[in-house]
Amino acid sequence: MCCCAFVRVSLLSFPNYLCSDDHLALSHADVASAAEQRYMKGLAGTERLASLHKLMAAHYMKSVDPAGDKTFTGNDVRAFENVPYHLVSLVAS
């Protein structure tokens, strides 16, 4: 369930949102467009996909290995699930 009930109620009119546990996912075209413009400006096709996987792997890696010393002492299960996916996808793209 979302952390704040009023946020959940206000999102009822927002198209395509998911809210479970402590995670909120928005898939509105404007949100996707804003993220694309900010993080993938000027990239096309395969380069864009590789850049996205690299960005996501780096983001999750901070939670998996917070000290950056390859001890992997993080406790974020979602990060541990996503790092391998994005690293493999990065190599495959």
SULMO-V460373 format. One record per helix or strand of 3 or more residues. SS is the DSSP state (2 for helix, 1 for strand). FROM is the first residue (numbers start at 1). LEN is the number of residues. Records with the same first field share a line. If there is no record, write none. Layout:
BEGIN
SS = FROM-LEN / FROM-LEN
END
This chain:
BEGIN
2 = 5-9 / 29-11 / 45-20 / 77-16
1 = 17-4 / 23-4
END
